[in-house]
Amino acid sequence: MDSNLRREIILDNYQDPMNRGLVEDESYLKVNSRSESCIDNLDFMMKIEDGIIKDIRFDGEACAISTSATSIMIRSLLGKKVEDAKKILEEYQHMLHEEEYDSELLGELTVYDEISKQPNRLNCALLPGDAIDKMLKQMN
């Protein structure tokens, strides 16, 4: 991916992230996720009905990478079956750890395919996937 396009996608999702803001609704799964390497401290909420992710929301303080990755992750997972979401999260982990992955499945999330070149930013990119994975595990 062209570095200017990569930068533009990340900046757009940082400045105007999807689904920022929490709701008062007990039917949502909830988790807090914070980074040990920077300011990231985000609360996540997710609503699942009939095995489909209906809503994911977040709020808190985070760097550009965590905020933009959260926004793109939300867009990538909304409306997906839980099983499909788990596969996306798994492929995202593979990509971030420089393992083989399915770029077609990840779509726009591939903007982080070179994040491992900046090891201090890796945790920032991992944060939303880890949080969503924790919420999915709450279902079991």
C-alpha positions as CSV (number, residue, x, y, z in Angstrom):
1,M,0.0,0.0,0.0
2,D,1.2,3.5,-0.8
3,S,2.6,5.2,2.3
4,N,0.6,8.4,1.6
5,L,-2.7,6.4,1.4
6,R,-1.7,4.5,4.5
7,R,-1.1,7.7,6.4
8,E,-4.4,9.2,5.1
9,I,-6.5,6.2,6.2
10,I,-4.9,6.2,9.7
11,L,-5.3,9.9,10.1
12,D,-8.9,9.9,8.9
13,N,-9.8,7.1,11.4
14,Y,-8.0,8.9,14.2
15,Q,-9.7,12.3,13.7
16,D,-13.1,10.9,13.0
17,P,-13.3,7.4,14.5
18,M,-16.3,5.1,14.0
19,N,-18.6,4.5,17.0
20,R,-16.7,6.6,19.6
21,G,-18.9,7.0,22.6
22,L,-20.4,4.5,25.0
23,V,-24.1,3.7,25.7
24,E,-26.0,2.8,28.8
25,D,-27.2,-0.7,27.9
26,E,-26.7,-3.8,30.1
27,S,-27.0,-6.1,27.1
28,Y,-23.5,-5.1,25.9
29,L,-20.3,-7.0,26.8
30,K,-17.8,-4.7,28.3
31,V,-14.0,-4.6,28.8
32,N,-11.3,-2.0,29.6
33,S,-8.0,-2.3,27.7
34,R,-4.9,-0.3,28.5
35,S,-1.5,-0.3,27.1
36,E,1.7,-0.6,29.2
37,S,3.7,1.2,26.5
38,C,1.7,4.4,26.0
39,I,-1.4,6.4,27.1
40,D,-3.9,4.0,25.6
41,N,-6.8,3.4,28.0
42,L,-10.0,2.5,26.2
43,D,-13.3,1.1,27.3
44,F,-15.0,-1.2,24.8
45,M,-18.6,-2.4,24.5
46,M,-20.0,-4.9,22.1
47,K,-23.6,-6.2,21.4
48,I,-24.1,-9.6,19.9
49,E,-27.5,-10.9,18.9
50,D,-28.1,-14.3,17.3
51,G,-24.4,-14.9,16.9
52,I,-23.9,-11.6,14.9
53,I,-22.0,-8.5,16.0
54,K,-24.6,-5.8,16.0
55,D,-22.6,-3.0,17.6
56,I,-19.1,-2.2,18.9
57,R,-18.4,1.1,20.7
58,F,-15.4,2.6,22.5
59,D,-14.2,5.6,24.4
60,G,-11.2,6.8,26.3
61,E,-7.8,8.2,25.7
62,A,-5.5,6.6,23.1
63,C,-2.8,7.4,20.5
64,A,-3.4,7.7,16.8
65,I,-2.6,4.1,16.1
66,S,-4.9,2.6,18.8
67,T,-7.8,5.0,17.9
68,S,-7.5,4.4,14.2
69,A,-7.0,0.6,14.5
70,T,-10.1,0.5,16.8
71,S,-12.2,2.5,14.2
72,I,-11.1,0.3,11.3
73,M,-11.6,-2.9,13.4
74,I,-15.1,-1.9,14.3
75,R,-16.0,-1.2,10.6
76,S,-14.4,-4.6,9.7
77,L,-16.4,-6.6,12.3
78,L,-19.9,-5.0,12.4
79,G,-22.5,-7.3,11.0
80,K,-20.2,-10.3,11.0
81,K,-20.9,-13.7,12.6
82,V,-18.9,-14.3,15.7
83,E,-17.0,-17.1,14.0
84,D,-16.1,-14.8,11.1
85,A,-15.0,-12.1,13.5
86,K,-12.7,-14.5,15.3
87,K,-11.1,-15.4,12.0
88,I,-10.5,-11.7,11.2
89,L,-8.9,-11.2,14.6
90,E,-6.7,-14.2,14.1
91,E,-5.5,-13.1,10.7
92,Y,-4.9,-9.6,12.1
93,Q,-2.7,-11.1,14.8
94,H,-0.8,-13.0,12.1
95,M,-0.2,-9.9,10.1
96,L,1.0,-7.8,13.0
97,H,3.4,-10.6,14.0
98,E,4.8,-10.9,10.5
99,E,3.3,-14.3,9.9
100,E,1.3,-15.4,6.8
101,Y,-2.1,-13.9,6.7
102,D,-5.1,-13.4,4.4
103,S,-4.9,-9.8,3.2
104,E,-8.2,-10.0,1.3
105,L,-10.0,-11.0,4.5
106,L,-8.5,-8.1,6.5
107,G,-9.3,-5.4,3.9
108,E,-8.5,-1.9,5.2
109,L,-6.9,-3.4,8.4
110,T,-3.8,-4.1,6.2
111,V,-2.8,-0.4,6.7
112,Y,-1.0,-1.8,9.7
113,D,0.9,-4.5,7.8
114,E,4.2,-2.7,8.4
115,I,3.6,-1.7,12.1
116,S,6.2,-4.3,13.2
117,K,8.8,-2.0,11.8
118,Q,7.9,0.2,14.8
119,P,8.0,-2.2,17.7
120,N,6.9,0.5,20.2
121,R,3.6,0.9,18.1
122,L,2.8,-2.9,18.0
123,N,0.9,-2.9,21.3
124,C,-1.1,0.1,20.1
125,A,-2.3,-1.7,17.0
126,L,-3.0,-4.9,19.0
127,L,-5.1,-3.2,21.6
128,P,-8.5,-3.2,19.9
129,G,-8.2,-6.8,18.7
130,D,-7.2,-8.0,22.1
131,A,-10.2,-6.1,23.7
132,I,-12.7,-7.5,21.3
133,D,-11.2,-11.0,21.7
134,K,-11.7,-10.7,25.5
135,M,-15.3,-9.7,25.0
136,L,-15.9,-12.7,22.7
137,K,-14.5,-15.0,25.4
138,Q,-17.0,-13.5,27.9
139,M,-19.7,-15.2,25.8
140,N,-18.5,-18.7,26.7
